[in-house]
Amino acid sequence: ELTDAPDTSNDSRNLGLFVQERMTLGPLGISLGARFDDYEADFGPHNISGSEVSPNLRATYEVVKGLTAFAGYGQAVRGSGIIPGSWMANLDSSATLEVTEPESSEQYDGGLRYNIDGLFLDNDHFIVEGTLFETKLENIIEAEGRRGVITSIKNADTIYSRGWEIRLGWGIPKFKTSLGFTHVDTEDDDGNPVGVIRRKAASAGNRFVWDNRWQPIDRVVLGYTLIAVGRLTDVPEGDPERPGYALHNLQAEWRPEFLPNLSLSLVVNNLFDLRYSEHTSIYSSEAGVVDEPGRDIRFGITYCF
């Protein structure tokens, strides 16, 4: 027997206007600007609205030929948060609204980059880059409830994501290889590790990526990528540690000479059919963690008109 479902409507509106300026003063490059956001969001019978200005600034400076220092700062804001539509459909007057501020973020980053041609060969190129970064999320708009029914919407605690990254790359016209290593700590205001927060943040182990592209003959490109993730030991109390894993992925692309606009591609992800789960997968004491897909083979055809 079918019954009538409630007719629920929730609206979210955001008007954004921004201005950005870029300039070069000798070895110094500057980009600065600001964004104005006027927002309004309905949470069932509740409504929040307001406006904010978010500035940003980025600068680069060529210390010596090939060596560049860079730094940046930016802000962002939104008034609606990220709440699934199925949850929003169950909002009614019994749900409490404790949202006093819009979500906001601050991002900082800085580092050094070195580019050089002809390091080992006349036609090679080398780059090395190191970056420090931090992102701060404040007043996160979060829904609480059970079985998809919202009981309250509130501003949650502040989350910090801090880390560093090193990237190296080397290449010649027919071959390119790059190495990347990333370390990130995701913590709350008290410095405690953060678990998986739906659609917001998650802790993860150190990540190493080795990517390669080789063109053995004209119009054919082959690729190999190694992704290695270290064991995650810094977890919230009561959560299990997450094991590390290593994935091997292959890629191939062919652009036939008789149809230059046609591209045929073959991708094999998780070549050795490893059983693993991402550290960003949600853990539950009843079901554990859901495994990722095993070996994944994909064939693609693209034609550009």
Helices and strands as residue ranges (DSSP letters): E 12-25, E 28-43, E 46-64, E 67-78, H 85-88, E 96-98, E 103-117, E 125-138, E 141-146, E 149-155, E 159-172, E 175-188, E 207-217, E 220-229, E 245-254, E 262-269, E 296-303
